[in-house]
Amino acid sequence: MQPGSRPRPDLPIGEDLLPKIKHIVVLMMENHSYDNYLGLLEDRGEGLSLGPDGLPLAANPRQDGSDLAWGSW
């Protein structure tokens, strides 16, 4: 396609090329939010290391130093 050319020159100018799309949603998140929501998806970014049980190996320490493991809340 050449610069300035139309994607479908066979159709009239202004023709709706995507008539079934009603809405476009743009989701913007900072890195921390991306990792929290999407970090476990396969083949997406670094993700989290998983143990043999399929749960993430990462844990947050409680004030007493013990780990707040996944699923323990």
MODELLER restraints for C-alpha pairs under 7 A, 6 or more apart:
rsr = mdl.restraints
at = mdl.atoms
rsr.add(forms.Gaussian(group=physical.xy_distance, feature=features.Distance(at['CA:39:A'], at['CA:47:A']), mean=4.40, stdev=0.5))
rsr.add(forms.Gaussian(group=physical.xy_distance, feature=features.Distance(at['CA:39:A'], at['CA:48:A']), mean=6.54, stdev=0.5))
rsr.add(forms.Gaussian(group=physical.xy_distance, feature=features.Distance(at['CA:40:A'], at['CA:47:A']), mean=5.16, stdev=0.5))
rsr.add(forms.Gaussian(group=physical.xy_distance, feature=features.Distance(at['CA:40:A'], at['CA:48:A']), mean=6.16, stdev=0.5))
rsr.add(forms.Gaussian(group=physical.xy_distance, feature=features.Distance(at['CA:41:A'], at['CA:47:A']), mean=6.91, stdev=0.5))
rsr.add(forms.Gaussian(group=physical.xy_distance, feature=features.Distance(at['CA:48:A'], at['CA:56:A']), mean=5.92, stdev=0.5))
rsr.add(forms.Gaussian(group=physical.xy_distance, feature=features.Distance(at['CA:49:A'], at['CA:56:A']), mean=5.65, stdev=0.5))
rsr.add(forms.Gaussian(group=physical.xy_distance, feature=features.Distance(at['CA:49:A'], at['CA:57:A']), mean=5.79, stdev=0.5))
rsr.add(forms.Gaussian(group=physical.xy_distance, feature=features.Distance(at['CA:50:A'], at['CA:56:A']), mean=4.29, stdev=0.5))
rsr.add(forms.Gaussian(group=physical.xy_distance, feature=features.Distance(at['CA:50:A'], at['CA:57:A']), mean=5.42, stdev=0.5))
rsr.add(forms.Gaussian(group=physical.xy_distance, feature=features.Distance(at['CA:51:A'], at['CA:57:A']), mean=5.68, stdev=0.5))
rsr.add(forms.Gaussian(group=physical.xy_distance, feature=features.Distance(at['CA:59:A'], at['CA:67:A']), mean=5.91, stdev=0.5))
rsr.add(forms.Gaussian(group=physical.xy_distance, feature=features.Distance(at['CA:59:A'], at['CA:68:A']), mean=5.81, stdev=0.5))
rsr.add(forms.Gaussian(group=physical.xy_distance, feature=features.Distance(at['CA:59:A'], at['CA:69:A']), mean=5.20, stdev=0.5))
rsr.add(forms.Gaussian(group=physical.xy_distance, feature=features.Distance(at['CA:59:A'], at['CA:70:A']), mean=6.94, stdev=0.5))
rsr.add(forms.Gaussian(group=physical.xy_distance, feature=features.Distance(at['CA:60:A'], at['CA:67:A']), mean=5.65, stdev=0.5))
rsr.add(forms.Gaussian(group=physical.xy_distance, feature=features.Distance(at['CA:60:A'], at['CA:68:A']), mean=5.21, stdev=0.5))
rsr.add(forms.Gaussian(group=physical.xy_distance, feature=features.Distance(at['CA:60:A'], at['CA:69:A']), mean=6.99, stdev=0.5))
rsr.add(forms.Gaussian(group=physical.xy_distance, feature=features.Distance(at['CA:61:A'], at['CA:67:A']), mean=4.31, stdev=0.5))
rsr.add(forms.Gaussian(group=physical.xy_distance, feature=features.Distance(at['CA:61:A'], at['CA:68:A']), mean=5.57, stdev=0.5))
rsr.add(forms.Gaussian(group=physical.xy_distance, feature=features.Distance(at['CA:62:A'], at['CA:68:A']), mean=5.99, stdev=0.5))
